Amino acid sequence: MGTKLPKGAIKPRPAVVAMAPYSPPTAGRADKLRLDFNENTVGCSPHVITALKERLGAGRLAVYPEYGEAKEAIAAYFHVQPDQFTFTNGTDEAIQVFVNTYVDDGQEVLLLKPSYAMYRFYAEVAGAKISEIRYPPPGMEFPLQHVLDAITPRTRAIMLANPNNPTGTGVSLLGIERILHRARKAVVMVDEAYYEFSGVTALTEIERVPNLFVCRTFSKVFGMAAMRLGCLFSHEVNIAFLRKAQSPYSVNSLAVEAAQAAVEDKAYIHSYVAEVLAARELLCLGLEKLGIRYVPSSANFVLGDFGKRAIEVRDALRGRGILVRDRSYEAPGCVRITVGTRAQTRRMLAALSEVWKK
Ligand SMILES: Cc1ncc(COP(=O)(O)O)c(C=O)c1O
């Protein structure tokens, strides 16, 4: 598609014109071993499917969503009150609503890089002035001191992922608290999409710290990326403002009903997390044996350094039916590999070893 406007067309806002288009490489993944998007590689709890089948009917589909019952159940799961969070259409809508509520054109937003692309995306749409702190290679540890130094009275919002995608590295709760304290005049969003694999959370602090926002997703460990459901948590007063800026029905009924069934099956989540943690060890050992450097991860993926062969490795694995994500455009030489089960990891390592030794 060209960008030249046809005669009579209206030019969009400058912030949108200036943006690079974002196109996720999401076609033709269904029959492959998908180690490219950090999803749950075996899918959601069977209880979710049963609940969806039971509830799917013409009568229910005709009615606009009512969130009350699911809200109670999910609040209890996260140990918060129902008015301390809002359902969102994936984390992506959480980021969008957060930015729409707090960031005006020209205001300063502090991000890290490389990180999840949607923080920059929505900050750009808002016309924010963005500054980015680098995760330093090769260890990619969270650059806490640099973040603290970069916070100024003009900083309006900070968005970070803990653990971070694609580095897999995290920051301690103490580190988050230092950021929140230094950025008392800013809103701070901590995206905990991979919390279950790291065990570090700031969710316990939302009542006490009024500039803190935390988001979680049902797209990763819960295996429900297609449903598009996230939760954005904060002090109840903040949530009331966020709700004003949010479309009232952005989340569909089936998504919340599925989530309600998902949180009832805690055993499924615990056993998947245990499997992934064991598989992550296996993957790291395998990479070491092949002499491939990697960043120690506290999430369900590992960033490996394949040097000049990053794209070649990604393509050769794809040729063997295994998808991994090239990140060399933002972390030179790096490919991100999602961790699923041990069996899947063994298959991936066998293919990688063939490719790597060539
Ligand atoms: C840090 C982070 N947050 C959020 C998401 C996606 O969340 P959702 O599917 O809920 O929009 C991802 C997906 O890759 C991610 O890495």
The ligand as an SDF file (V2000), in Angstrom:
LIG
                    3D

 16 16  0  0  0  0  0  0  0  0999 V2000
    5.5710   -7.9250   27.7760 C   0  0  0  0  0  0  0  0  0  0  0  0
    4.3410   -8.3010   27.0220 C   0  0  0  0  0  0  0  0  0  0  0  0
    3.1780   -7.7800   27.3650 N   0  0  0  0  0  0  0  0  0  0  0  0
    2.0540   -8.1090   26.7190 C   0  0  0  0  0  0  0  0  0  0  0  0
    2.0700   -9.0000   25.6580 C   0  0  0  0  0  0  0  0  0  0  0  0
    0.8320   -9.3560   24.8910 C   0  0  0  0  0  0  0  0  0  0  0  0
   -0.2430   -9.2950   25.6110 O   0  0  0  0  0  0  0  0  0  0  0  0
   -1.7150   -9.4490   25.0710 P   0  0  0  0  0  0  0  0  0  0  0  0
   -1.7900  -10.6360   24.1930 O   0  0  0  0  0  0  0  0  0  0  0  0
   -2.4270   -9.5830   26.3560 O   0  0  0  0  0  0  0  0  0  0  0  0
   -2.0940   -8.1880   24.3490 O   0  0  0  0  0  0  0  0  0  0  0  0
    3.2500   -9.5580   25.2560 C   0  0  0  0  0  0  0  0  0  0  0  0
    3.2600  -10.4850   24.1160 C   0  0  0  0  0  0  0  0  0  0  0  0
    4.1980  -10.8080   23.5010 O   0  0  0  0  0  0  0  0  0  0  0  0
    4.4160   -9.2080   25.9600 C   0  0  0  0  0  0  0  0  0  0  0  0
    5.5850   -9.7370   25.6120 O   0  0  0  0  0  0  0  0  0  0  0  0
  1  2  1  0
  2  3  1  0
  2 15  2  0
  3  4  2  0
  4  5  1  0
  5  6  1  0
  5 12  2  0
  6  7  1  0
  7  8  1  0
  8  9  2  0
  8 10  1  0
  8 11  1  0
 12 13  1  0
 12 15  1  0
 13 14  2  0
 15 16  1  0
M  END
$$$$
